[in-house]
Amino acid sequence: MKFKTKKLFFKPKVKLITLALLFFLQPIITFAQTDEGVSFFPNKSIGFIGILTGLVIIAVVLVLFLVVKLSSNTNYFLDQKSQIQKEKFKKYITNLNESDIEVLKKKRNQNSNRTSFLVLGFLSLVPQIMSAETAPAKREDLFSQPGVLITLVLIFIPLFLALVYLAAKVSTGFKNYVNNQKINEAKEFAAYISETENIPSDADLDEIKNKLEYTIKPNELSGNETASDSKGLLKNISTETNYRFFASKRPPIKRPKIDPELTRLILWYLGTAVFWLFVGSSVGEYVGIKFIVPDADNYSWLSIGRLRAVHTNLVFWAWSTIGIMGLGYYIVPMVSNAPLNSIKNGWKALIAVNSAMFVGAISIMAGINNGGGEYREIIWPIMAVWAYGLLLTVINFIKTIAKRTTHEIYISNWFIVASYIFILIVATIAYIPMGQDGIGETIVQGYYMHQAVGMWFMFSMLGVLYYLLPQQVNKPIYSYSLGVLAFWSQILFYTVIGTHHFVFSALPWWLQTVAIVGSVGMLIPVTSGTINYLMTMKGSWSKISNSYSLPFFFVGIIYYFTGSYQGTAEAFRSTNLIWHFTDFTIAHSHITMYGIITFLLFGSIYAIVPRLTGKEPPQLGVGAHFWLALIGLQFYTIPLMIGGTLKGLMWAEGKPFIDSVVLMGPYWLWRAIGGTLMWLSHIVLAYNMYKMMRPSTDIDVKEKAFEIINQDLEANSVEPKI
């Protein structure tokens, strides 16, 4: 019965599963064939079918992987059962601790035999999908019919959900089986060690105990002389013992637990933020695909104009905002050394912001929107609920800071509280209709757009970084003065740069010039902030490979520098003439909002959640998340910057507009590929969050065995449990 991986594909069952998978894939190959030749998309509607088919294939592969893994591990446990129990249990005896030794000494005079039997079974279903072909028909006409598309969607959705559910059930069944096997083994070991002849003698137990208490002297191995390599024989010294491809992450130092209610509140903020990231980026992923397959659907609710607004609003006002709020609820009480003023108001704010975003997304898709401005498509009654949540939060923070036990207000709280004040002012101005007729609306739009990015998202995340970066490298911030300089200079310059989006427009020339000057002035806070962060990391570069969060922080800092300098370069009239209104702007917005804000949020989540839950994320999962997000961002932004530049040059030469649309085809394909990688990284993040937050189910056989022995001693003696 032993399962051999190298002979996997020669087994009859595996052959059957592989054959079923090929039958499943056959319709895709068939759809791609025409009389003229072979095409991936003979009709653009097939692209939508292909997307759904791809999702089902992923689920099928996942189920097959779990089945193979279950079979392999089942045979492993069967092999382990066949080993001689005495040899197996002796390994546990050699690793006793002091408490275990005392238990065995007490158990010497007692005999207890217990047996247990466990039977675990599960049913695994392997979907077999048959496809039948009829005589050649007009496939283009058939698969462009709305009724056919709707029918296929209705078939694919429950099938995909069923496969996902099956995968979850198989995974859960496997985990339960492993744990039950460990419990059985623990019971057998407890019965074995409870027999008098198997308990080591007191002399042997005392010897083991003495070994546990032994501590080596500082100079016992090295001697009193200073070590030196005068001949230079030692090269590339490394103490790492991990795999070459995956750096071993160092778990965070265990800290005293914060208020359990506050922990629960913070985890809900971060959990819902990750949920909105997945939803918002899924919408963005579909929009990116529609650039390649524009006829994927014909529903007004799923039009690019509406879905693009849903994507931007969800990743701005849901994912980023709720994530920032959750981090604030952790950092503000921590640096104030005081309890949060009101946890109840924290829950009210969470409900308000999440409710507003849910209703806002539905309203945009339904066509109910504030069509006058970008990033403010959600109508004002809904955004008023959103603003109410932020108002509750900033009042909560201010009252918490007022109760601080420290003398000064740490700079993180400067940035965090100021960002809330700015966004509430900016949102109010953006939604007040007065003065927003004609060109006035354009001025307010530029102000709103840039203040939301720079004085809310950027300002608050810089404050978060001033706390978490020193914490992760275990050293103070390099210069408090540089932090103060960055704080006030950003307030001075960033608040006037909004109209650099409307250079050469009907806005007053002097107002455009002020925005350009402010954009150049932004070099001061960006340079001072970047120097401060990098100098804080100086001497700690080796910690990046051993940390969950530092790689994300480092990428965010680099993008903070390059993306902000890029924004200054775009503001000049000569460059604005070429790049503005092209895809270059889209690339820049993703460099800032994803490369800076989102990467810093990723790092912050990995820095905080393990401290709150005591559970580490999967190391492979963190690495996969990092590289998928980083590579996806490169594939997304670099082609758009190249294509956007070429598009602007074509416009400058007076070429027909449609030529620039045709030109962007390959670059939009790369945009979709990069967006897909980023979207996959968000799925990995959601999985990592689940692993960090789920209740622990791992069982230690030795600990479980001595727990059983303790229970037996307690049941047969009046002495207290050890």
N, C-alpha and C positions, 0 to 999 in steps of 0.2 A: 504493500500500500504506500510505500514511500514515494513522495512526489519529487520528481527530478525536473528542474527548470530546463535543462538543456534538451530534454526529451518531450517538452511540452507539446510541440506541434505535431508529434507523431502519435498522440493519444486519440482514440476515436471520438471522445466527447469534444475535445478541442477542435478536431477536424469539423465536427458538426456545427459547433458555434461559429467557426470561421466561415463555413459555407453559408450559414444563416446571415452573417454580417455582409457577405458578398451579395447575397440576394437582396439585402436591404439597400445596398449601395447601387444596385443595378439601375433603378429608375433614374438616378442622377446622371449616370453615364448615358442612358437612353435619351433623356431629355436634351442632352447637349449635342445630339446628332441631327444633322439636317441633310437634305439631298445634295446640297452644294458642298458640304464638307463638315467639319467639326467645329463647334462653337460653344463656348462656355455659357453664353447667354443668347440663344436663338430668339428669345423674346424676353424683354426686360422684366416681365412678370415672374419669369422663372427664378430671377435673383432672389425674390422674396421667399419662394419655395425653398431655394437652396439654403437660405439663412435658417429657416425652421428645421430643415433636414439636418443641417450641421449641428444644431443644438441637441437634437435627438441622438445623433451619432456620438456626441460627447458623452451623453448620459449612458448610452450602451457600452461604450468603452470603459466608463467608470464602473459600471456594474460588473463587466467581465474582469476588470482588474481586481475588484473586491472579491469576486468568487475565486480567482486564482490565488490571491493572497490568503483567503480563508482556507483553501485546500492545502496550501503550503504550510501554514502555521498549524493546521490540524495534524498533519503528519509529523511536524516537529514535536508536538506534545505527545503523540503516540510513541515516537522514538524515545522521548524522555521517560515515559512511563516504563519502558522496557529496561531501563538501567537498574542496576542493583541499588535498592533503597539505602542500604548502609553507607555505600560510597557517596551517595548524593547528600545524605544528611550530615555526613562528617564535615562537609564544607560549611554548613551552617554553624556547627559546633566550634569550628576554629575562628569564627567571627563573633563570638559572644561579647556583650558589653557587661558592665558591672552589675546592672540590674538583672540581666539574664542569669548571671552566675548565682546571685542570691536566690533567685527562683528555683534553680536546679538543686541547690543545697536543701531547700525546703521540700522539694519534690522527691528527694531520695527515699523518704519513708512512705511515700504514697504510690500507688499504682493505679493508673487509669488508662483504660483502653477505649478508644472511640473509633468508630468506623462511620463512614458516610458514603453515600452513593449518589451520583448526579448524572442525569441523562439530559442532554441538550440536543434538540433537533430543530432544524429550520428547513424551509422550503425555498428553493431558488428557482426562479422562473427565467427562462431565456426566451426573449421575444423572437419570434420567427415571422418575418414579414415577407409575404409573397407578392410578386408583381406580375401582372398579366398584360400582354401587349395585344392590341387589336390591329386591324389593317391600318396602313398609313392614313392618317387624317391630318387635318389642318391644325397642327399643334399650336401654332401661334394664335389662332383664333380661339382654340379651346382654353388654353391656359391664361388668356387675357380676360376671360369672362369673370365678372365679380362673383357670381354664384359658385364657380369652381374654386376660386381662391378662398372664399369664405368656408367652403366645405373642407378644403385641405387644412385651413387654420384650425377649424373645430376638431379635426382628427389629430393634428399634430400636438395641440396644446395638452389635452388629457394624456396622450401617450408620453409626452415629455415629462409631465408631472408624475405620472405613474412610475416611470423609470427612475426619476430622482428619489421618489418615495421608496422604491425598492432598494436603491443604493443605500439610503439612510438606514433602512431596516437591516440590511445585510451587515453594514458596518456596526450597528448597535448589537446585533446578535453575536458578531465576532468578539466584540469587547466583553460582552457578558460571558461568553464561553471561556475566554482567557481568564477573566477574574474568577469564575467558578473553578477552573482548573487550579488556580493558585490557592484558593480556599481549601480545596480538597488536599492539595499537597501540604498546606499548613496543618491541617488536621492529622494527616498521616505522620508528619514530623513531630507534632505534639504527642501523638500516641507512642511513637518510637522513643522519644527522649524521656517519656514518663516512665518507661521501664527501668527498673533499678540497674540492671546490667549494662544499660546503654548510657547511664549518666556518668560523666567523668568523675574520678575520685576527687576528694577535697583538695588533695595536693595538686592535682592537675588544674583544678579550677582556680586555686590560689596563684598558681604560676601564670595562668592567663590574666588574672586580675593584676598581678604585679607588672606584667608587660603593658597593660593598658595605662597604668599609672606612671610608667617610665617616661621621662622627658630628657632629651639630649641636651647637653650643655652647649652654649653658643660656639665654643672653640674646640669641641671634642673631636670633630672631623677635620677641621681646617687648620688647627694649630694656632699658634700665637703670631705667626709671621703673615705679613700682608701678601695676598696673592697678586702675582704680576706675570705677564707674558712677555718677557724681555726679548725673546727671539721671534715673536710674532707668528707662532705656530697655529694659534686658534683663529679661525676665520668663520664669519657668518654664524656666530653662536646663536642658537635658537632653543628655547625651552618648550616650544609648542609640540604637542603630541597628537594633534587632531588631523583630520583629512586635509589634503592639500587644497581642495576646491572650496571647502567651507570652513571659514575661520570660526573657532569656538568662541561663543559669546560669553562674557562674564556676567553672571546674574547680579542684580543690584544688591547693595547692602541692605539687610533687613532693618527697617525703621519701626519705631513705635507706631502702632496702628492709629489712624485718625478716627474720628467719630464714625461709627458704622452707618449712621443715617446719612452723613455727608458723603461717605464712600459710595453708598447706593445712589445718591443724587448725581454724583459726578459720572459714575458708570452709565447711568441712563442718558445723560447728556452726550457722552462720547459714543454710546451705542446707537442712539438715534441719529447722530451725525454721520456715522459710517453707513447707516441705512440710507440716508438721503444722498450720500455720495454715490452709492451703488445705483439708486434710482435715477439721479440726475445724470450720471455718466452713461447709463444705459440709454437714456434718451439722446444724449450727445452722440453715442455710438451709432444709433439708428439714423440720426441726421447725417453723420459722416458717410454712412453707407448709401444714403439717398443721393449724395452727390455723384455716386457712380451709377446707381440704379434709381433714377428719379421717379420711375413709374412703379415703384414697389407697392404702392397703395394709392387709392384715390379718395381717401376720407379726409374731410376738412379738419377733423380733430387731430389728424396725424400729418398735417401739412408742415413743410419745413419752416414756414414763418411762425407758426404757433409752437412747434416743438423746440425750435431754437430758443425762444423766450422761456419755455419751461426749463430747458437745460441750464441756461445762464442763471435764472432766478433760484433754482434748486441748489446749484453748486455755490452760489453766492450767499443767499439769505438763509439757506437751510444747512448744508454741509459745513461751510466755513464758519458761519455765524454761530451755530449751535456748538460746534467743536471749540471755538474760541471761548464761548460762555462756560463750557465745562472745564476748560483749563483754568479760567479765571476763578472758578469756585474752588479749585485746588490751591492755586498760587496765592491769592489775596489773603486768605486766613493763615497760610503757612508763613509768608514773609512778615505778616503783621503779628505773628505769635499770639493770635487771639481766635476764639471760635467764631464761626460764621454768624452774622447777626440773626438771620432768619432762614432756616431750611425750608419752612413752609412757603415763603415767597419764592424760593428757588424752584420748587415744584410748580408753582403758579406760572412762573416765567417759562419753564420748559413746556408746559401744556399750551400756553399762548402761542409761542413761536412755532411749535410743531403743527398746531391746528391751523394757523395762518398759512403755513406753507402747503399743507395738504389742500385746503380750500382754494388757495391761490393757483396751484398747478391745474386743478380741475377747471377753474374759471378761465384760465388762459386757453386751455385746449377747447373749451366751449365757445371761444370767441369773445368772452367778456373781459376786456382788458383796457388799460390806459395806453392807447396806441401812440401817445405823443412823445414817449421817451424810452430810450434803451435802458435796460436794467430796472425800469420802474413800470413794467407792463401790468403788474398786479394792481388792482384798483385800490383806492385809498382806504375804504372801510376795512379791508383785509389787512393792509399794511399797518393800519392803526393798532390792530391786535398784536401784530409783530412788534411794533415799537413799544407797546405797553409791556411786553415781556422784557425788552431791553431796559426800559425805565425802572422796572422792579429790580432788575439785577444791579444796575449801577447804584441805586439807593442802598441796596443790600451791601454792596462793596464799600461804599463811603462810610456807612455806619460801622462796618467791621473794622475799617482802617482807623476810625475814630476811637475804637476800643483797644488799639494796639498796645502792646507792652514794650515795644521798642521805641527808642527816642526819635529816630528819623523814619521818614517814609522811603522805603527802598525804591529804586528807580523803576523796577517792574510795575509797581503800583501806579507810578506816574503815568507810564505809557498806557496801561490797561484802563484806568479810570478816564483819562483824557480821550481815549478812542471812543468810549461810550458817549461822552458828551458831544464829540464831533459828529458821530453818526446820527444821533437824535436831532441835532440842529440841521444837518444836511438833509435828512429824510423829510423833516418838516418843511424846509424851503422848497424841496423838490415837488411836494404835493400841494402846496398852496397855489391856487390858480392865479393869484394876482401878479401882474407883471410878466405873464408867460404868453403873451400874444406876439406872434411873429418872431422877430429876432431875439426878443427877451427869453423865449422858451429855449432857443439855442444856447444862450449864455448860461441859463440855469442847468441845461442838460450837461454841458461841459463841466460845470462846477460839481454837479451831483456825481457824475460818472467818476471823476478823478478823486474827489474827496472820499467817496465810498471805498475805493481801492487803497488810497494812500493813508488816509486818516482813520480808517476803521480796520480793514484787514491787516495792512502793513504795520500800522502803529501798535495794534494790540499784540500781534505776533512778535514784534521786536521786544516788547515788554516780557512776553513769555520766554523768549530766548535769553534775556538778561538774567532770568532765574534758572532755567533748566540747563543751559550750557555750562555755567560754573558748577552746577550740581553734578553733571555727568563727567566732567574732567577733574572734579574734586579740587578745585582751586578758585580763588576769588576772581571777579571780573578784572580785566587788565587795568582799566582806567575808568573810574566813576565820572571823571570830568569829561572824557570823550562821550560818555553816555548822555550827560546833561547837554553837551554841545549838539549832539545828534537830535535830542528831543526838541530843543527850542529852534534850531535851524530848520528842521522839517516843518514845524508849525509855521515858520516865517515864509518859506519858499513854496511848500506844497499847496498851500491854500490859494495860490494865484495862478496855477499852471493849467487849469481846466480848459481854457480856450485855445491851447495849442493844438487841439483836435480840429479847429476850424480856421486854420491859416488859409489865407486867400479867399475867405468868405466875406459876407457882407458885414461882419463885425468890425467895429472901429479898429483902425490899424494900430493905434497905441495899446489897445487891449490885447491884441495878438502879440505885440512886442513884449508887454509885461509878462505874458505867459511864457514866452521864449526865454526871457531873462530868469524867471523863476525856475524854469527847467534846468538852466545852467547852474543856478544856485543850489539845486538839489545834489550836486556833486559833493557839497560840504557834508551834509548828514550821512550820505551813502558812504563816502570815503572814511569818515570818522567811525561810523558804525562797523564797517567791514574790518578796519584795522583793530578795533576793540575786540571783535569776536575772534579774529585769527590770532591775535597776540594772546588772547586767553587760552587758545588751543596750543600755543607754542610749547614744545616740550612734551606734548601729550598726543602726538600724532599716532603713536603705536596703539593708543586706546581705541582708535576708530575701528580697527578690524575686530576688536573684542567687545564692541558695544552694539546694542540693538538700535540705539537712537542716534549716535554720533554720525554715522554715514548720511542719514537724512539731514541732520543739521548742517553738515559740511556742504552738501549739495545745495541746500537752501541758501547758505551764506554766499557761495560762489554765484548762484543765480541772482541773489540780491545785488551783488556788485555789477555783474555783466548786464542783467536785465534793466537795472536802473540807468546805467550808462547808455544802454541802447535807447531807452526812452528819451534821454537828453539829446542823443544824436538825431532821433526822429523829429524833434521839435523844431529844428532849424528849417527855414523856408526852403532852402535848396533840396534837402532830403525829403521834407514833407511833400514837396511837389511830386516826387516819384512814388513814395511809399504809401501815402495816405489813400484810403478807400480801397486798398489792395489787400491781398491775403497776408501781407507782411504784418499788418496790424493784428490780425488774428493770431499769428505766431507770437507776436510780442505779448499779447494779453495772456496767452497760455504760459509763456516763460515766467511772467510775474505771478499770475494767480495759481499756477500749478507748480512751476519750478521753485517759487519762493514760499508762498502761503501754504500750499498743500503739502509740500515736502516737510516744512517745519511742523505742520500739524501731524504728519505721520510720525516724525521723530518724537514729538511730545507725547503721543499716544503710547508709543513703546517705552517711553521713560516713566510714565505715570501709572499706567494700568497694572504692570507687574508689581509695583509698590502697593497698590490698593488691594489686589487680589492674592498676592503671594504666588502667582502662577506665571511661568515663563512662556512666551510664544515659541512655536517650533522654529528652530534655527534655520532649517531649510526654507520654511515659510517666509521668514523675514528676508532672507536673501533673495528668494524668488520675487517677493513684493518689491524690493528695492530695484532689482535689475529690470524687471518688467516695466516699472514706472519710469525709470531713467532712460532706458533704450526707447521705450514708446514715445517719450517726450522728444527725444532727438529725431526720431522718424517723423514726428508730427511737425515740429517747428522748423527744422532746417529746410525741407523741401518747400514749405510755404514761404519761407523768407526768400529762397531762390526764385520760386515761381512768382511771388509778389513783386520782386524787383523787375523781372522780365516783363510782367504785365504792365507795370508803371511805365517802363521804357516804351512799350508798344503804344500806350496811350499818348505818350509825349510825341511819338512819331506820327500820330494821327491815324493809326491803323484801325480798321473796323472793330467794334467792340466784340463781335462774335469770335473774332480771331483770338482774342485774349481768353475767351471762355474755352475754346478748343485747346489752347496752349496749356491751360491749367489742369487738363484731364489727368496726366500722369502724376502730377503733384498732389491732386486730390486723392489719388489711389494711395500714395504714401501716407497722406493724412489719415485715411481710413485704417491703414495697417498700424500706424503709430497709436491711433485712438483705441484700436482693438487691444493692443498690448497694455495700454494704460487701464482700460476697462478690466482686463484679466487681473491686473495687479490689485484692483479694488476687490475682486472676488477673493483673492488670497488674503487681503487685509481683513475682510469679514471673517474668513476662516480663522485667522490668527486671533482676532478678537474673541471668537467663540472659545478657542483653546485657552485663552487667558482668563475668561470669565466663567467657564463651565465648572461645576463641582467636580472635584477630583475623584476618580474611580480606581486609581492604581492601587494594587495591594502588594505589600511586602510580605513574603512568605514567612520569614523568620519572626517579624513583629507580630503577625497574625497568630503564629503558633504559640508564642509566649503570652499573647492575650488570652488564648484558649486555656493555657496552663494556669494563668492567674485566676481566671474565672473558676476553674476547677478547685484551686486552693481556697478561694473565697467561699465556695459552696461547701467545702468539707472542713473548714476551720474558722474560728472566730477571729483569727489574726487579720489585721488590715491588709488590703491588697498592696502589692509592691509596684 
